[in-house]
Amino acid sequence: MIKPVFNSGTDEPRFSDGKNVYSRIVAGVGWPSHGGPGCFCVLGEAAGKHRVFDKPVVRVLDEGLDVLGEPLMDCPTVFKAMAHALEMDMALRWFAMPGYSVSDLSKFNRSRLLSRQHRIAVSPPPQLEERGFAGYLSMIRARVAGTKTLFFGDHRIIPSALSGLPADIDDIGADRSPAITALACALAGMDLTSTSTTRGVHRTSRGADAHSGY
């Protein structure tokens, strides 16, 4: 379970899984497609001096094709998985490709608002029009090929999906593999967004917007 920690003398939040400390936590989602389940991915950016050629090390903290044993076969179930990851992994910022129902998300957040639970905020991955999905895949390759700066730990879902990635990355669509899409969206949110806009702390608020969360 990820917990917030604070450095003495500074208000900048940090997050710890008991072994490592992270400066940011960002998450991504791949929606269900082709009759298969969706997938979520939570990334942590290592804090301090964990850098390679001035690029911070990123670790996969969590991934999944189900939530508490329920496969992610539709958007409402994916929202449940995101809410669970928010509570367990401090996943406050979510990035996803278009493909979900805004009305379903608003309904889900209204139900959480009534029970004073944290709402879910979903944003499109940054620079989508400029880079395209192939550009995000290139970012993944840059972190896992050569000098590695993206680590998977004991997680197997995303590495297995990546092992089947064709050499011609332009042939991959965002709906081909929810696992790869989840990683791509999370990594884009991490690498293409400023630190100040993806850093946050877990908090309770009655005034969060029912559609987008905080």
C-alpha positions in Angstrom: 0.0 0.0 0.0 1.3 3.4 -1.0 1.3 6.1 1.7 2.1 9.8 1.6 5.3 11.0 3.4 6.6 14.5 3.8 10.2 15.8 3.9 11.1 17.8 6.9 11.0 21.6 6.2 9.1 21.3 2.9 5.5 21.0 1.8 6.4 18.9 -1.2 4.6 15.5 -0.9 6.4 12.2 -1.4 5.0 8.7 -1.6 6.4 5.5 -0.2 5.6 1.8 -0.6 7.8 0.9 2.3 10.9 0.2 0.1 11.1 3.2 -2.2 10.1 6.8 -2.1 8.4 8.4 -5.1 8.1 12.1 -6.1 5.0 11.5 -8.3 2.5 8.8 -9.0 0.6 8.8 -12.3 -1.8 6.2 -13.6 -3.2 5.1 -17.0 -6.1 3.1 -18.3 -6.7 1.0 -21.4 -10.4 0.5 -22.0 -11.9 -3.0 -22.7 -11.7 -3.9 -26.4 -12.2 -6.8 -28.8 -14.1 -8.7 -26.2 -11.2 -8.6 -23.7 -10.8 -6.8 -20.4 -9.4 -3.4 -19.9 -6.2 -2.8 -17.9 -4.9 -0.2 -15.5 -1.3 0.8 -14.7 0.1 2.8 -11.9 3.6 4.4 -12.2 5.9 5.9 -9.6 8.7 8.3 -10.3 11.6 7.6 -8.0 12.6 10.5 -5.8 16.0 11.8 -5.0 19.1 10.7 -7.0 17.5 7.7 -8.8 18.3 9.1 -12.2 20.0 7.7 -15.3 21.5 10.3 -17.7 19.4 12.9 -15.9 16.2 10.9 -16.6 14.3 9.8 -13.4 13.7 6.1 -12.9 10.1 5.1 -13.2 8.6 1.9 -11.7 5.4 0.0 -12.3 3.7 0.0 -8.9 0.5 -1.7 -9.8 -1.4 -3.2 -12.8 -4.4 -5.3 -13.3 -7.1 -6.8 -15.6 -9.6 -7.1 -12.8 -10.7 -5.4 -9.5 -11.1 -7.7 -6.5 -11.6 -10.6 -8.9 -14.0 -8.9 -11.3 -12.7 -8.6 -14.8 -12.6 -5.1 -16.3 -15.1 -5.9 -19.1 -16.9 -2.5 -19.1 -16.2 1.1 -18.2 -18.1 1.2 -14.8 -15.9 -1.8 -13.7 -12.8 0.0 -14.9 -13.9 3.0 -12.8 -14.2 0.7 -9.8 -10.6 -0.4 -10.4 -9.4 3.2 -10.6 -11.1 4.1 -7.4 -9.5 1.0 -5.7 -6.1 2.0 -7.0 -6.7 5.6 -5.8 -7.2 4.3 -2.3 -4.4 1.7 -2.3 -1.8 3.3 -4.6 -2.4 7.0 -4.2 -3.3 7.1 -7.9 -4.7 10.6 -8.0 -4.0 11.5 -11.7 -5.4 9.2 -14.4 -4.7 9.5 -18.2 -6.7 7.6 -20.8 -7.5 7.6 -24.5 -11.0 8.6 -25.5 -13.4 5.7 -25.4 -15.3 6.0 -22.1 -18.8 7.4 -21.4 -18.7 10.8 -19.7 -22.2 10.3 -18.3 -21.1 6.9 -16.8 -18.1 8.6 -15.1 -20.3 11.4 -13.8 -22.8 8.9 -12.4 -20.0 7.0 -10.8 -18.5 10.1 -9.2 -21.9 11.3 -8.0 -22.3 8.0 -6.1 -18.9 8.5 -4.5 -19.7 12.1 -3.7 -22.7 11.0 -1.7 -20.6 8.6 0.4 -17.8 11.2 0.8 -15.3 9.1 -1.1 -12.6 10.4 -3.4 -13.8 10.9 -7.0 -12.0 9.9 -10.2 -10.4 12.4 -12.5 -9.6 11.3 -16.1 -7.6 13.4 -18.6 -6.5 12.6 -22.1 -2.7 11.9 -22.4 -0.8 15.1 -23.2 0.4 16.0 -26.7 -1.9 13.3 -28.2 -2.4 15.2 -31.5 1.2 16.1 -31.9 2.7 12.7 -31.1 0.0 10.2 -31.8 -0.2 6.9 -30.1 2.9 5.7 -32.0 4.8 8.6 -30.4 3.9 7.2 -26.9 5.1 3.8 -27.9 8.4 5.3 -28.9 8.6 6.8 -25.4 8.2 3.3 -23.9 10.9 1.8 -26.2 13.3 4.6 -25.2 12.9 3.7 -21.5 13.2 -0.1 -21.9 15.8 -0.4 -24.7 19.5 0.2 -24.1 19.9 2.0 -20.7 16.8 1.0 -18.9 14.8 3.6 -16.9 11.4 1.8 -16.7 11.2 -1.1 -14.3 8.4 -3.7 -13.9 9.3 -5.4 -10.7 7.3 -8.6 -10.2 4.5 -7.4 -12.5 3.9 -9.6 -15.5 0.8 -8.3 -17.4 2.4 -5.3 -19.1 5.8 -7.0 -19.8 4.0 -9.9 -21.4 2.1 -7.5 -23.7 5.3 -5.6 -24.6 7.1 -8.8 -25.5 4.6 -9.2 -28.3 4.9 -5.7 -29.6 5.8 -5.8 -33.4 9.0 -4.0 -34.6 6.8 -1.6 -36.7 5.2 0.4 -33.9 3.1 2.3 -36.4 1.0 -0.9 -36.9 -0.3 -0.7 -33.3 -3.5 1.0 -32.5 -4.6 2.3 -29.1 -7.3 -0.4 -28.9 -4.9 -3.3 -29.8 -3.7 -4.0 -26.3 -5.3 -2.3 -23.2 -2.2 -3.2 -21.1 0.2 -1.4 -23.5 -2.3 1.5 -23.8 -2.5 1.8 -20.0 1.3 2.0 -19.8 1.5 4.4 -22.7 -1.0 6.8 -21.2 0.5 6.7 -17.8 4.1 7.3 -19.1 2.9 10.1 -21.3 1.2 11.7 -18.3 4.5 11.3 -16.3 7.0 12.4 -18.9 5.1 15.1 -20.8 3.5 16.8 -17.8 5.2 19.2 -15.5 5.9 18.0 -12.0 3.7 20.6 -10.3 0.6 19.5 -12.2 1.0 15.7 -11.5 2.0 16.0 -7.9 -0.8 15.8 -5.3 -1.8 14.5 -1.9 -4.7 12.4 -0.8 -7.4 14.5 0.7 -11.1 14.6 1.4 -13.3 17.2 0.0 -17.1 17.7 -0.4 -16.6 20.2 -3.2 -15.0 18.0 -5.8 -16.7 18.1 -9.2 -18.8 15.1 -9.9 -17.5 14.5 -13.4 -13.8 15.1 -13.1 -13.1 14.6 -9.4 -10.6 17.1 -7.9 
